[in-house]
Amino acid sequence: MPKLPKYERLYGEIAVNELFNQSKRFTSFPLRVHYALRPENAHTRFMVSIPKKLFKHAVDRNLLKRRIREAYRAYKPTISIDIAFVYASNEIASSEQIEKAVQKAINKITTTHLT
């Protein structure tokens, strides 16, 4: 499985706080999606957050992160954005459910900003 390159990861306190404070939000169950547009020539950056309050065991959080990252790889957006997926359900969703949610979210973002 190929890794997510560093230039596609959203990291750092300043960048993450900027995204969460100035982003547009919507829900694509079981995910809450935060996104903000970036300059045209910039790379799309991405992050996943699974609250420890919902899943006490790291194994469960890691499983969900892997599933979300894999779904994101399959449906990468074509526009330059910062995007964060925050898991919002207290049950572990199947790979198919997560894939549909990620696909729906990315389609919504791209159709909103390409038209």
N, C-alpha and C positions, 0 to 999 in steps of 0.2 A: 504494500500500500504506500503510495507516494505521500510524502509529508507536505504540509502547507508551508510554502516558502515564507521566510521572515518578512519580506516586503508585503505579503498579503495578510499578516497578522496585525490586529489592532491591539496595541499594548502601550503601557506607560500611563501614569496617573493623569497627566494633563490631557492626552488624547481621549482617554476613556471618559473623564469628567466632561469634556467638551461635547462628546457625543451624547451622553445622557442628559446634559442640561439643554442642548440646543437641537435635539433631534425631533423628528416626527415619529409617532408611535401608532401601532395597531396590533391587534391580536390575530394570530393564525393558529388556533388551538392545536396543540398544547404549548405553543410558543408565543411569547410577547416579543415583537420586533421593534427595534429602535434603529433609525437610519438617518443619515445626513449626506447631502450631496458633496462631492469633492470637485476640485478643478478638473477640467476635461482630460488632461494628460496624466493625471495621477492614477496610481493603482487602487483597485478596490481593496479595502481592508475589512477584516472580519473577526468577530470574537463570539465565544459561547460562554454563557454563565448558567450554572445549575446551583440554586440556593442550597446551602448546607442545612438550612432550616427545614427544607422539604425532604432531603435525602441525607440521613445521618452517615451512611456508609459510603466511603470513597469509591468503592467498587461500582455502586449504582450511579454515582455522579459521572465516573469515567465512562461507563457504558453509554450513557445518554450523550455525553460529549462526542464520543466516537461516532455514534449514529448521526448526530447533527452535522459533524464535519464531513462525513461521507456523503450525506445528502447534499450539502453545500457544494462539494466538489462536482457532483453530477449536474448541478443546475446553477453554475456560476453566472452572476449578472454581467451584462456587457457594458453597463455604464459605470462611471467612477463614483463609488459611494463608500461610506463607512457604515457597516451594518453589525448589529449585535443581536443575537438570539438569546433570550432569557427564558428558561424553561418555567412554565407556570402551573403545571398540573402536579398533583401529589402522587400520581401513579406512573409507573414506567410504561411509556408508549412503545408500540412496536416500530420496527424500522420503516414499515410501509406508512404508518401514520405520520411519522416524523418527515419522511420523504415528501408526502403530499403537502404537509404544512409548509415546508421549506420552499417547495416548488410554487405553491400558492402565494407565499410572501414575496418571492423574487419576481413572479409575474406581475403582482400588484404594483411593486415598486417600479419596474421597468415600464409598464403601461402608463402609470401616472406621470412619469418624467420624460418619456419619449414622445408623448403626444402634446 
